[in-house]
Amino acid sequence: MSEKTDIDILDISTLSLNLPTTTSEPQSEVPPHRSHDPANNTKRSDPFQFGSRYLLPDDDPYEFNAWDHVEPSAADLAYFQSQLAAQRASPVASFDKNRFNTNPEKWWNRFYTNNTANFFKDRKWLQQEFPVLKVVTEKDAGRRRILEIGAGAGNTCFPILRGNENPELLVYACDYSSKAVQLIREAEAYDDRYVKAEVWDVTSHELPAGLEENNVDVVLMIFVFSALHPSQWRQAVKNVWRILKPGGEVCFRDYGRGDLAQVRMRKGRWMQENFYIRGDGTRVYFFSQDELKGIWGDVATGEETDGQDGEGLGQGKLRDEIPDINDSVTAASSSDTNHSKDQLKETPFEILSLGVDRRLLVNRQKQLKMFRCWMQGRFRKPSP
């Protein structure tokens, strides 16, 4: 919503001043995030800026293609529940469930074979959403190490390196898909002085090649935790704990419960509650905020995520901020709570921030509403 500026009007009728006649240019009262003028809207920003267009009661939802932080209505939630009921009634066959869970990297290899590096968009918003990435890439930052887990085709590590000014930075780009690692190594931007691409499964009992315990400043987990089976979460978190230095930070973003991708899941895709198999054979889980609080551990006095982005929370608008961890664990479902309590005992990260990022996308021609939901957080390994 635009802010109106109060202007004090001075009565100059009693003053004898020879003022030149000037014509002031009219000022636009339409803020960029509500402007349709190509010369004055957020589409001109790079990266694209979300986080400030709120749907007000008098707004026409079909005026723009997207609105930020829109909560689904009661009718939308009822539709979501009906979709979930239909999905549960038609689960994945037991044979297929075992096939997809036994060798998940096989399906990701197929995915990256069918989708080349040009298929993916670079994540230009990273430093805006995760300020620690700006810190470690500054000129005088010294020896710094970043581990990206689930590096895919390099659309996170390469944007970081393009903005890097630190000659002592090294990025480890790891993925359990050998095809994804191959795409990174074959990329024109690949320089093994600053990036090392390795095949590694975050749920294994070994650390990535070249990395030791307490060796990494930042761990990036962008849409990767959701690809793991819930039984694998504990080992993944343990490995992240082992690799991070005390005071090191996890930058996390993944799918939230009720996201459009979950609502649209067809019959025969449901494997267990909130866990699905996509049409290409890859797995995906949709998280709740309480669930993530329990998985990652303790809560610290948080600070809001900074900046704006094309996929992130935007302008530091952290929605649904975290309450006390004990309340959140109590509120979680029984299965979530079992995972959470065990996790808290073993690897309690400090949760610096954890928010729910909601976006309403609309098809103006067909008058359709589509709700997106993501989880974004920053977790820190405590110092001794």
C-alpha positions as CSV (number, residue, x, y, z in Angstrom):
1,M,0.0,0.0,0.0
2,S,1.4,3.4,-0.9
3,E,2.1,6.0,1.7
4,K,0.7,9.4,1.3
5,T,3.0,12.3,2.1
6,D,1.5,15.2,4.1
7,I,2.5,18.5,2.6
8,D,2.5,21.7,4.7
9,I,0.9,24.5,2.6
10,L,2.4,28.0,3.3
11,D,0.2,31.1,2.5
12,I,2.6,33.3,0.6
13,S,0.0,36.0,-0.3
14,T,1.5,38.4,2.2
15,L,5.1,37.9,1.1
16,S,6.8,40.2,-1.5
17,L,9.0,37.7,-3.3
18,N,10.0,37.7,-6.9
19,L,9.8,33.9,-7.6
20,P,10.5,32.5,-11.0
21,T,7.6,30.7,-12.6
22,T,8.3,27.0,-12.6
23,T,6.3,24.0,-13.6
24,S,7.0,21.0,-11.4
25,E,6.8,17.6,-12.9
26,P,4.0,15.5,-11.5
27,Q,5.1,12.7,-9.2
28,S,3.8,9.3,-9.6
29,E,1.7,8.2,-6.6
30,V,1.8,4.5,-7.8
31,P,4.5,2.5,-6.0
32,P,6.6,0.3,-8.2
33,H,5.1,-3.0,-6.9
34,R,1.6,-1.8,-8.1
35,S,2.6,0.0,-11.3
36,H,1.8,-1.3,-14.8
37,D,4.2,1.2,-16.3
38,P,7.3,-0.6,-17.6
39,A,9.4,2.4,-16.7
40,N,8.2,2.3,-13.0
41,N,7.7,-1.3,-11.8
42,T,9.6,-4.0,-10.0
43,K,10.0,-6.0,-13.2
44,R,12.9,-3.7,-14.0
45,S,14.8,-4.9,-10.8
46,D,17.4,-7.6,-11.0
47,P,16.8,-9.9,-9.2
48,F,13.0,-9.6,-9.4
49,Q,11.7,-8.2,-6.1
50,F,8.8,-9.9,-4.3
51,G,7.7,-9.2,-0.8
52,S,5.7,-5.9,-0.9
53,R,2.5,-6.4,-2.9
54,Y,-0.2,-7.2,-0.3
55,L,-3.7,-8.1,-1.3
56,L,-6.1,-5.6,0.4
57,P,-9.8,-6.1,0.9
58,D,-10.7,-3.7,-2.0
59,D,-8.1,-5.1,-4.4
60,D,-9.0,-7.0,-7.6
61,P,-6.9,-10.2,-7.2
62,Y,-6.7,-10.5,-11.0
63,E,-5.1,-7.1,-11.5
64,F,-1.6,-8.6,-11.1
65,N,-0.1,-12.0,-11.7
66,A,1.2,-12.4,-8.1
67,W,0.5,-11.2,-4.6
68,D,2.7,-11.7,-1.5
69,H,1.9,-13.4,1.8
70,V,-1.7,-14.3,1.0
71,E,-3.3,-16.8,3.3
72,P,-5.7,-19.3,1.7
73,S,-9.4,-18.8,2.5
74,A,-11.5,-21.3,4.2
75,A,-12.8,-22.5,0.9
76,D,-9.2,-22.9,-0.4
77,L,-8.3,-25.0,2.6
78,A,-11.4,-27.2,2.3
79,Y,-10.4,-27.9,-1.4
80,F,-6.8,-28.8,-0.2
81,Q,-8.2,-31.2,2.3
82,S,-10.4,-32.8,-0.3
83,Q,-7.4,-33.2,-2.6
84,L,-5.4,-34.9,0.3
85,A,-8.2,-37.3,0.9
86,A,-8.3,-38.3,-2.8
87,Q,-4.5,-38.8,-2.8
88,R,-4.5,-41.0,0.3
89,A,-7.2,-43.1,-1.2
90,S,-5.0,-43.9,-4.2
91,P,-1.4,-44.4,-2.9
92,V,1.7,-45.6,-4.7
93,A,1.7,-49.4,-5.0
94,S,4.0,-51.2,-2.5
95,F,6.2,-52.5,-5.3
96,D,6.7,-49.0,-6.8
97,K,7.3,-47.5,-3.4
98,N,10.2,-49.8,-2.8
99,R,11.5,-49.2,-6.3
100,F,11.5,-45.4,-5.9
101,N,13.0,-45.5,-2.4
102,T,15.8,-48.1,-3.0
103,N,17.8,-46.1,-5.5
104,P,16.7,-42.4,-5.6
105,E,19.8,-41.2,-7.3
106,K,18.8,-43.2,-10.4
107,W,15.8,-41.0,-10.9
108,W,17.7,-37.8,-10.4
109,N,20.3,-39.0,-12.9
110,R,17.5,-39.4,-15.4
111,F,16.1,-36.0,-14.5
112,Y,19.4,-34.3,-15.2
113,T,19.9,-36.3,-18.4
114,N,16.5,-35.1,-19.7
115,N,16.9,-31.5,-18.4
116,T,20.2,-29.9,-19.3
117,A,21.9,-26.9,-17.5
118,N,20.0,-24.4,-19.7
119,F,16.7,-25.7,-18.2
120,F,17.4,-24.1,-14.8
121,K,17.4,-20.5,-13.7
122,D,20.2,-19.0,-11.7
123,R,19.3,-18.1,-8.1
124,K,20.2,-14.5,-8.1
125,W,18.4,-13.8,-4.9
126,L,20.7,-15.7,-2.6
127,Q,22.7,-12.9,-1.0
128,Q,19.6,-10.9,-0.4
129,E,17.9,-13.7,1.5
130,F,21.0,-15.1,3.2
131,P,23.3,-12.2,4.3
132,V,26.0,-14.6,5.4
133,L,26.8,-15.3,1.8
134,K,27.7,-11.6,1.3
135,V,30.0,-11.8,4.3
136,V,32.0,-14.8,3.2
137,T,32.4,-13.5,-0.3
138,E,33.8,-10.1,0.7
139,K,37.4,-9.2,-0.4
140,D,39.0,-9.4,3.0
141,A,36.8,-12.3,4.4
142,G,39.8,-14.7,4.5
143,R,39.7,-18.5,4.2
144,R,36.1,-19.4,3.8
145,R,34.3,-22.7,2.8
146,I,30.8,-23.1,1.5
147,L,29.2,-26.5,1.1
148,E,26.1,-26.7,-1.2
149,I,24.2,-29.9,-0.7
150,G,22.1,-30.9,-3.7
151,A,24.0,-28.6,-6.1
152,G,22.1,-29.7,-9.2
153,A,23.3,-28.1,-12.4
154,G,25.2,-25.3,-10.5
155,N,22.5,-22.6,-10.5
156,T,23.4,-21.7,-6.9
157,C,27.2,-22.1,-6.8
158,F,27.9,-20.2,-10.1
159,P,25.9,-17.1,-9.1
160,I,27.8,-17.0,-5.8
161,L,31.2,-17.3,-7.6
162,R,30.2,-14.6,-10.1
163,G,29.7,-12.1,-7.2
164,N,32.7,-13.4,-5.2
165,E,35.5,-11.0,-4.3
166,N,37.3,-13.3,-1.8
167,P,40.3,-15.0,-3.3
168,E,40.3,-17.5,-0.5
169,L,36.8,-18.8,-1.0
170,L,36.2,-22.4,-2.0
171,V,32.7,-23.8,-2.8
172,Y,32.0,-27.5,-2.5
173,A,29.1,-28.4,-4.8
174,C,27.8,-31.8,-3.9
175,D,25.0,-33.9,-5.3
176,Y,24.1,-37.6,-5.2
177,S,23.4,-37.5,-8.9
178,S,26.6,-38.2,-10.9
179,K,24.9,-36.6,-13.9
180,A,24.3,-33.3,-12.0
181,V,28.0,-33.3,-10.9
182,Q,29.0,-33.9,-14.5
183,L,26.9,-30.9,-15.7
184,I,28.7,-28.6,-13.1
185,R,32.2,-29.9,-14.1
186,E,31.5,-29.4,-17.8
187,A,30.1,-25.8,-17.4
188,E,32.2,-23.0,-18.8
189,A,32.2,-21.2,-15.5
190,Y,33.7,-24.2,-13.6
191,D,37.1,-23.4,-12.1
192,D,38.5,-25.9,-9.7
193,R,40.5,-23.2,-7.9
194,Y,37.2,-22.0,-6.5
195,V,34.7,-24.8,-6.8
196,K,34.9,-28.5,-6.3
197,A,32.0,-30.6,-7.6
198,E,31.7,-34.1,-6.0
199,V,29.2,-36.9,-5.8
200,W,28.0,-37.2,-2.2
201,D,24.9,-38.4,-0.5
202,V,24.1,-36.3,2.6
203,T,22.5,-39.3,4.2
204,S,25.6,-41.5,4.0
205,H,28.0,-42.0,6.9
206,E,31.0,-40.5,5.1
207,L,31.8,-36.8,4.6
208,P,32.4,-35.3,1.1
209,A,35.9,-35.8,-0.4
210,G,38.3,-33.1,0.8
211,L,36.2,-32.0,3.8
212,E,36.8,-32.8,7.4
213,E,34.7,-32.1,10.5
214,N,34.3,-28.5,11.7
215,N,35.5,-27.3,8.3
216,V,32.7,-25.3,6.6
217,D,31.4,-21.8,7.3
218,V,28.1,-22.1,5.4
219,V,25.9,-25.0,4.3
220,L,23.4,-24.4,1.6
221,M,20.3,-26.6,1.4
222,I,18.0,-25.2,-1.3
223,F,15.1,-27.5,-2.2
224,V,17.1,-30.6,-1.2
225,F,15.8,-31.8,2.2
226,S,12.4,-32.5,0.6
227,A,14.0,-35.1,-1.6
228,L,14.9,-37.3,1.4
229,H,12.8,-40.0,3.0
230,P,11.8,-38.9,6.5
231,S,13.8,-41.8,7.9
232,Q,16.9,-40.1,6.4
233,W,16.5,-36.7,8.0
234,R,18.4,-37.6,11.2
235,Q,21.5,-38.7,9.4
236,A,21.5,-35.7,7.1
237,V,21.3,-33.3,10.0
238,K,24.0,-35.2,11.8
239,N,26.3,-34.8,8.8
240,V,25.6,-31.1,8.5
241,W,26.4,-30.7,12.2
242,R,29.7,-32.6,11.7
243,I,30.8,-30.5,8.8
244,L,30.0,-27.0,10.1
245,K,32.4,-25.0,12.1
246,P,31.0,-23.8,15.5
247,G,29.1,-20.7,14.6
248,G,28.6,-21.9,11.1
249,E,25.3,-21.3,9.4
250,V,22.8,-23.4,7.4
251,C,20.8,-21.5,4.7
252,F,17.6,-23.5,4.1
253,R,14.7,-23.2,1.7
254,D,12.2,-25.9,0.7
255,Y,8.5,-26.8,0.0
256,G,5.8,-25.9,2.5
257,R,2.6,-27.8,3.2
258,G,-0.3,-26.8,1.0
259,D,1.9,-25.7,-1.8
260,L,0.4,-25.8,-5.3
261,A,2.7,-28.7,-6.2
262,Q,1.2,-30.8,-3.4
263,V,-2.4,-29.8,-4.1
264,R,-2.0,-30.9,-7.7
265,M,-0.5,-34.3,-7.0
266,R,-2.4,-36.9,-9.0
267,K,-3.6,-40.3,-7.8
268,G,-0.9,-42.9,-7.4
269,R,1.7,-40.4,-6.2
270,W,1.1,-40.5,-2.4
271,M,3.7,-42.6,-0.5
272,Q,3.0,-41.5,3.0
273,E,1.7,-38.4,4.7
274,N,3.0,-35.3,2.8
275,F,5.6,-37.5,0.9
276,Y,5.1,-38.1,-2.8
277,I,6.7,-39.4,-5.9
278,R,6.6,-37.1,-8.9
279,G,5.9,-38.3,-12.4
280,D,9.6,-38.4,-13.2
281,G,10.4,-40.7,-10.3
282,T,11.9,-38.1,-8.0
283,R,10.6,-37.8,-4.4
284,V,9.3,-34.7,-2.6
285,Y,8.2,-33.9,0.9
286,F,6.1,-30.9,2.0
287,F,7.1,-29.5,5.4
288,S,5.3,-27.6,8.2
289,Q,6.9,-24.9,10.2
290,D,6.6,-26.8,13.5
291,E,8.1,-29.9,11.9
292,L,11.3,-28.0,10.8
293,K,11.7,-26.4,14.2
294,G,11.8,-29.9,15.8
295,I,14.1,-31.4,13.2
296,W,16.7,-28.6,13.4
297,G,16.7,-28.0,17.1
298,D,16.9,-25.1,19.6
299,V,15.5,-21.6,19.0
300,A,17.8,-18.6,19.4
301,T,16.8,-15.0,19.6
302,G,16.2,-14.6,15.9
303,E,16.7,-11.8,13.4
304,E,14.6,-11.5,10.3
305,T,15.8,-12.6,6.9
306,D,17.2,-9.6,5.0
307,G,16.5,-8.4,1.5
308,Q,14.2,-9.1,-1.4
309,D,14.2,-11.9,-3.9
310,G,12.5,-13.7,-6.8
311,E,11.9,-16.8,-4.8
312,G,12.4,-15.8,-1.2
313,L,10.6,-14.0,1.6
314,G,11.4,-10.6,0.3
315,Q,12.2,-7.3,2.1
316,G,12.8,-9.1,5.4
317,K,9.1,-9.8,5.7
318,L,9.4,-13.0,7.7
319,R,5.9,-14.4,8.1
320,D,4.6,-16.7,10.9
321,E,7.7,-16.1,13.1
322,I,8.7,-18.9,15.4
323,P,7.3,-19.3,18.9
324,D,8.9,-21.2,21.8
325,I,10.3,-24.6,20.7
326,N,8.4,-26.5,23.4
327,D,5.1,-25.1,22.1
328,S,6.0,-26.0,18.5
329,V,6.9,-29.6,19.4
330,T,3.6,-30.0,21.3
331,A,1.7,-28.7,18.3
332,A,3.4,-31.0,15.8
333,S,1.8,-34.3,14.8
334,S,2.7,-37.4,16.7
335,S,5.0,-38.8,13.9
336,D,6.7,-35.4,13.5
337,T,7.2,-35.1,17.3
338,N,9.0,-38.5,17.5
339,H,11.5,-37.3,14.8
340,S,11.8,-33.9,16.5
341,K,12.5,-35.0,20.1
342,D,15.2,-37.4,19.0
343,Q,16.7,-34.7,16.8
344,L,16.7,-32.1,19.6
345,K,18.7,-34.5,21.9
346,E,21.5,-35.0,19.4
347,T,22.0,-32.0,17.2
348,P,20.4,-28.8,18.6
349,F,20.9,-26.1,16.1
350,E,20.0,-22.5,17.0
351,I,17.2,-21.3,14.8
352,L,18.0,-17.8,13.8
353,S,14.9,-17.4,11.6
354,L,12.2,-19.7,10.2
355,G,9.4,-18.3,8.1
356,V,6.6,-19.4,5.9
357,D,6.7,-17.7,2.5
358,R,3.3,-17.6,0.8
359,R,2.5,-16.3,-2.7
360,L,-0.7,-16.1,-4.6
361,L,-0.3,-16.6,-8.3
362,V,-3.3,-15.9,-10.6
363,N,-4.2,-16.8,-14.2
364,R,-6.0,-13.6,-15.2
365,Q,-7.4,-15.0,-18.4
366,K,-8.9,-18.2,-16.8
367,Q,-9.6,-16.5,-13.4
368,L,-7.7,-19.1,-11.5
369,K,-5.9,-18.7,-8.1
370,M,-2.8,-20.8,-7.3
371,F,-1.2,-20.8,-3.9
372,R,2.6,-21.3,-3.5
373,C,4.1,-22.1,-0.1
374,W,7.8,-22.3,0.9
375,M,9.8,-22.7,4.1
376,Q,12.9,-20.6,4.6
377,G,15.2,-20.7,7.6
378,R,18.7,-20.0,8.9
379,F,20.1,-22.4,11.5
380,R,23.4,-22.0,13.4
381,K,25.7,-24.5,15.0
382,P,26.4,-23.1,18.5
383,S,29.9,-22.0,19.5
384,P,31.4,-23.8,22.6
